[in-house]
Amino acid sequence: MPHMETPITSQDATVPSGPPVNGLDLAFGSPMSVTRSEQLITELTEISPRRIIDVGCGWAEQLLRTVMAVPGAHGLGVDLEEQDILRGQERAARLGVQDRVELRVQDGVELAGTAESADALICLGSWHALGGSPAAALLRLRGLAAPGTRLLFGVDHWARLPDQDRLAQMWEGASLSDSHLLPDVVEAAAQAGWRLLDLHEATVDEWNHFECGMTRNQEEWLLENPDHPEAPALRERLDTLRRSWLRGHHGHMGFATLVLAAGSARGESGASISG
């Protein structure tokens, strides 16, 4: 998959002068502008949610902004990356919402199997945290929702199906099964009991900003530390990532955020969690 999910640290994180964690220049962990974030928050909070859960929250920027938009609302964010959770907790404290947002290291599948529930859900670019496919994730998220619950579901998709030559330029082992067609994702949502209210697709500029933002602070570190012992390895890795993006998934992979509402009952098409 493209480098969307987890920032990468230096091989020796104890060396203060080593390469920094990547992605620190990004507000969000997915291809999304501040304007897009505000649009999504407006749609999610039309129902004045009191309990908001973000599954695979990363550093939880979208959750924190959503809670801030709804006085009295409380949020829960879970992610397996402790480093991201700590970053989110520090951000919550700076924003003054630490008493209204709980961020914890927890598996999304484990959370979905509990009695937790919410009237607003967020899962942006994190369907992999809930199973082997967007369909499995949507079904598990439906288990956290009462009728009328809103969900922001962000998912990568094939905007253009790549041929084998293009796939070979992407991440190691890339295959067509690594992503999905957008109509199939929307259909999976319907089968899981969700109704589509709106659909937002990331622009080329949002994608470009995301890809560059994931590595920008490391690129700047390289410019400042060209002779550092770790510089050659980092330079090679960043060059590989850039080629994988521009010669690989650029122009072929899209990112869409579905605004969904839970129906009164799950779909009757026999949907199941199969990955």
C-alpha positions in Angstrom: 0.0 0.0 0.0 1.1 3.6 -0.3 2.7 5.1 2.8 -0.6 6.3 4.3 -0.7 4.4 7.5 2.2 4.7 9.9 5.1 7.2 10.2 8.5 5.6 10.2 11.1 6.4 12.8 14.9 6.4 12.7 16.5 3.0 13.0 18.0 4.3 16.3 15.3 6.5 17.8 17.6 7.2 20.8 20.0 9.3 18.8 18.7 12.9 19.1 20.4 14.1 16.0 19.0 11.2 13.8 16.3 11.4 11.3 12.9 12.6 12.7 9.7 10.8 12.6 8.0 11.4 9.3 4.6 13.0 8.7 5.0 15.8 11.3 4.1 18.4 8.7 0.7 16.9 8.1 -2.4 17.9 9.9 -4.2 14.7 8.9 -3.1 11.2 8.2 -5.0 10.9 4.9 -5.2 13.1 1.7 -7.5 15.8 3.2 -7.3 19.6 3.3 -8.5 21.7 6.2 -11.4 22.9 4.0 -12.4 19.2 3.3 -12.1 18.4 7.0 -14.5 21.3 7.9 -17.0 20.1 5.3 -16.9 16.6 6.7 -17.3 17.9 10.3 -20.3 19.9 9.3 -22.0 16.8 7.8 -21.0 14.6 10.7 -22.3 17.0 13.4 -25.7 17.8 11.8 -27.2 15.3 14.3 -25.4 17.0 17.3 -23.6 13.8 18.3 -22.8 13.3 22.0 -20.5 10.3 21.6 -18.0 10.1 18.8 -15.7 7.1 18.1 -12.7 7.2 15.7 -11.3 3.7 14.8 -7.7 3.7 13.6 -7.5 7.4 14.6 -3.8 7.9 14.2 -3.0 11.1 16.0 -6.8 11.9 16.0 -6.8 15.3 14.4 -10.2 14.9 12.8 -11.7 13.5 16.0 -10.3 16.5 18.1 -11.7 19.0 15.6 -15.1 17.3 15.6 -15.3 17.3 19.4 -14.4 20.9 19.4 -17.2 21.7 17.0 -19.9 20.1 19.3 -19.9 21.6 22.8 -20.5 18.8 25.4 -19.6 16.0 23.0 -17.1 13.3 24.1 -14.8 11.3 21.8 -12.9 8.0 21.9 -10.0 7.3 19.5 -8.2 4.0 19.2 -5.1 3.1 17.3 -2.3 0.5 17.6 0.5 3.1 17.1 1.5 4.3 20.6 3.5 7.1 19.1 0.5 8.5 17.3 -1.7 8.2 20.4 0.9 10.2 22.4 1.0 12.8 19.7 -2.8 13.0 19.7 -2.9 13.3 23.5 -0.4 16.2 23.4 -2.5 17.9 20.8 -5.7 17.4 22.8 -4.0 19.1 25.8 -2.9 22.0 23.7 -6.5 22.4 22.4 -7.9 22.1 25.9 -10.2 19.1 25.1 -8.2 16.4 27.0 -11.1 16.0 29.4 -13.5 15.3 26.6 -11.4 13.0 24.4 -9.9 9.6 25.4 -7.2 8.3 23.1 -5.9 4.8 23.8 -3.8 2.0 22.2 -6.3 -0.6 21.2 -7.1 -2.9 18.3 -10.0 -1.8 16.2 -11.4 -5.3 15.9 -11.3 -5.7 19.6 -13.2 -2.4 20.1 -15.8 -3.4 17.5 -16.5 -6.6 19.5 -17.3 -4.7 22.7 -20.5 -3.0 23.8 -19.2 0.4 22.8 -21.6 2.5 20.8 -21.6 6.0 19.3 -23.9 8.3 17.4 -21.0 9.4 15.2 -18.1 7.3 13.9 -14.9 8.1 12.0 -12.7 5.7 10.1 -10.5 7.6 7.7 -8.1 5.5 5.7 -8.1 2.8 8.4 -10.3 0.0 7.1 -7.4 -2.4 7.4 -7.6 -2.0 11.2 -11.1 -3.7 11.0 -10.5 -6.7 8.8 -9.2 -7.7 5.4 -11.5 -5.5 3.3 -13.6 -2.3 3.4 -16.7 -4.6 3.4 -15.5 -6.3 6.6 -14.7 -2.9 8.2 -18.1 -1.4 7.3 -19.9 -4.4 8.8 -17.9 -4.2 12.0 -18.5 -0.4 12.2 -22.3 -1.1 11.8 -22.1 -3.1 15.0 -21.1 0.1 16.9 -24.0 2.1 15.5 -27.6 2.7 16.4 -30.1 3.6 13.6 -29.2 7.1 12.4 -25.6 7.0 13.5 -23.4 9.0 11.1 -20.1 7.6 9.8 -17.2 9.2 7.9 -15.6 6.3 6.0 -12.4 7.2 4.2 -11.1 4.6 1.7 -8.4 4.4 -0.9 -9.7 3.1 -4.3 -8.6 2.5 -7.8 -9.4 5.6 -9.8 -7.8 3.8 -12.8 -7.0 0.1 -12.8 -3.2 -0.2 -13.2 -1.6 -2.7 -15.5 1.2 -5.0 -14.4 3.9 -2.6 -15.5 2.4 0.1 -13.3 1.9 -2.2 -10.4 5.5 -3.2 -10.5 6.4 0.5 -9.9 4.3 0.7 -6.7 5.0 -0.7 -3.2 6.6 -4.1 -2.9 4.3 -6.9 -3.8 1.5 -4.5 -5.0 -1.5 -6.2 -6.6 -5.0 -5.2 -7.8 -6.4 -6.7 -4.6 -4.6 -4.1 -2.5 -7.3 -1.6 -3.3 -10.9 -1.6 -4.6 -13.3 0.1 -7.0 -15.3 2.9 -5.5 -18.7 1.5 -6.7 -17.9 -1.8 -4.9 -17.1 0.0 -1.7 -20.4 2.0 -1.8 -22.3 -1.3 -2.5 -20.5 -2.9 0.4 -21.7 -0.1 2.6 -25.3 -0.6 1.5 -25.1 -4.3 2.2 -23.8 -3.6 5.7 -26.8 -1.4 6.5 -25.4 2.0 5.7 -27.1 4.6 3.5 -25.0 7.0 1.4 -25.6 10.7 2.2 -22.6 12.2 0.5 -19.3 11.4 -1.2 -16.1 13.4 -1.2 -13.1 12.5 -3.4 -9.6 13.9 -2.7 -8.2 16.2 -5.3 -4.9 15.8 -7.0 -3.6 18.7 -4.9 -4.8 17.0 -1.7 -3.0 13.8 -2.7 0.2 15.7 -3.6 0.2 17.6 -0.4 -0.3 14.4 1.6 2.5 12.5 -0.2 5.0 15.3 0.1 3.9 16.0 3.7 4.6 12.5 4.7 8.3 13.0 4.0 8.9 16.7 4.0 10.4 17.0 7.5 12.8 14.2 6.7 13.7 15.8 3.4 14.5 19.0 5.3 16.6 17.1 7.8 18.6 15.6 4.9 19.3 19.1 3.6 20.6 20.1 7.0 22.5 16.9 7.7 23.9 15.6 4.4 26.9 14.0 6.0 25.1 12.3 8.9 25.8 8.5 9.0 22.1 7.8 8.6 21.7 10.2 5.7 22.5 7.7 2.8 19.9 5.1 4.0 17.2 7.7 4.5 17.9 9.3 1.1 17.6 6.0 -0.6 14.4 5.2 1.2 12.8 8.6 0.4 13.9 8.3 -3.3 12.2 4.8 -3.4 9.0 6.2 -1.9 8.9 9.1 -4.4 9.3 6.8 -7.4 6.7 4.4 -6.0 4.3 7.4 -5.8 4.9 9.2 -9.0 5.7 6.2 -11.2 3.3 4.0 -9.4 0.0 4.9 -7.7 -0.1 8.6 -8.8 -3.1 9.1 -11.0 -4.3 5.5 -10.4 -5.3 5.6 -6.8 -7.9 7.8 -5.4 -9.2 8.5 -1.9 -12.9 9.0 -1.1 -14.7 9.8 2.1 -18.3 8.4 2.3 -20.7 10.2 4.6 -23.0 7.3 5.7 -26.0 6.9 8.0 -27.0 3.7 9.7 -30.3 2.4 8.5 -33.0 0.9 10.7 -31.8 -2.6 10.0 -28.8 -4.2 8.3 -28.9 -5.1 4.7 -30.8 -8.2 3.7 -28.3 -9.3 1.1 -26.5 -11.8 3.4 -23.4 -9.6 3.9 -20.9 -11.2 6.2 -17.4 -10.5 7.5 -15.2 -12.6 5.2 -12.2 -10.2 4.5 
